[in-house]
Amino acid sequence: MVIENFAEVISLLIAICAGIAAIAGIIMLSAFFQNKLKNLFDDVNYFIFFFLVSGYFLYSLGEVAFYLGTWIFGSEARISISDVYWTGGIILLIISFLTLAITLLRRNPDPRKLMALILVGGGLLLLVSLLIFSSSAPPNTSFFIYFYPLSDAIIIGLALSAILFPRQLGAFHTPLLFFFIASSIFLIADTMYSFDAIKGTLLFNTLGQYFYLFAYALSAIAFITMRFQTHTLSLNRN
């Protein structure tokens, strides 16, 4: 009973942090449709940041949906609407960070930084693959058990460009740094969850929940920081 109560409490805290992040994401998305904010970006950068914000918003929305489905409605389905939100978020983030990496490298050619992106992304994919494919999974294991951590590795490999080009990103470097760290924590949490699901254990269950909590809290901070930065830049432009 104590374990069940703890699981429900930590899940509620995760959902609250994800809910705050989702609300902050909605505010940020609404700002993207304001003419004043559009003037802060050229066409490519507007596309990058709009998709990035949309991706993390869907991520947060998926967590809220997961909590409602699991703890409020008692759903035990292996695949739910939350998987749709998470998958949509992953696709948008990969597109966003891929475009960001290509744009930064085209404008600031540097073979060493390109090699860093390839080595980090490839290394993470290899490491995650070794962990989650180290043994055969139970029957009817969901495709998403493999999809989420592998996608996280790709996102981090591409998002590293936000760390390698701080001067070029200017005021947006800080929120992108927060998003990068949040994605790194999501990778750790998703890998722990997948490892336990494949091995049939609860070895990382509690620790993984703390990682999810921290990741969504950091996502909320990133959204808020980005909104302050865009607001300040908008005022300066005027």
Disulfide bonds with the S-S distance in Angstrom:
none
